[in-house]
């Protein structure tokens, strides 16, 4: 029922909202036991997004040139 729609964007939005809800729930329940998640900062998240974007771009460029040769 949760994933019954065929819309890809709707599925992505639902998964994102479910993930955020679970993180908020975890933060509310385990307040004193979350010290091991201190490395998750906005700066580290930005680094992860940038690095993953660069890797995906390199992969897409490699695929483009590979398909162009054929």
RALIN-V183659 format. One record per residue. SS is DSSP state (~ for helix, > for strand, _ for the rest). PHI is phi in radians with two decimals (* if undefined). NEAR is the number of other ideal C-beta (glycine too) atoms within 10 Angstrom. Layout:
<<SS PHI NEAR> <SS PHI NEAR>>
This chain:
<<_ * 4> <_ -1.19 8> <_ -1.96 9> <_ -1.32 7> <_ -1.32 11> <_ -1.66 7> <_ -1.35 9> <~ -1.17 8> <~ -1.13 8> <~ -1.10 12> <~ -1.12 14> <~ -1.12 10> <~ -1.10 11> <~ -1.14 14> <~ -1.12 12> <~ -1.09 10> <~ -1.12 10> <~ -1.12 11> <~ -1.11 10> <~ -1.10 10> <~ -1.07 10> <~ -1.16 10> <~ -1.15 12> <~ -1.12 10> <~ -1.08 10> <~ -1.08 13> <~ -1.13 11> <~ -1.28 8> <~ -1.42 9> <_ -1.95 10> <~ -1.01 8> <~ -1.48 5> <~ -1.83 9> <_ -1.76 12> <~ -1.15 6> <~ -1.34 7> <~ -1.72 12> <_ -1.15 7> <_ -1.27 6> <_ -1.46 11> <_ -2.11 10> <~ -1.03 7> <~ -1.16 7> <~ -1.16 10> <~ -1.12 10> <~ -1.12 10> <~ -1.07 11> <~ -1.11 11> <~ -1.13 10> <~ -1.12 10> <~ -1.13 10> <~ -1.14 10> <~ -1.11 10> <~ -1.13 10> <~ -1.12 10> <~ -1.15 10> <~ -1.11 10> <~ -1.07 10> <~ -1.10 10> <~ -1.14 10> <~ -1.13 10> <~ -1.05 10> <~ -1.09 10> <~ -1.07 10> <~ -1.20 9> <~ -1.15 9> <~ -1.26 8> <~ -1.18 7> <~ -1.21 6> <_ -1.45 4>>
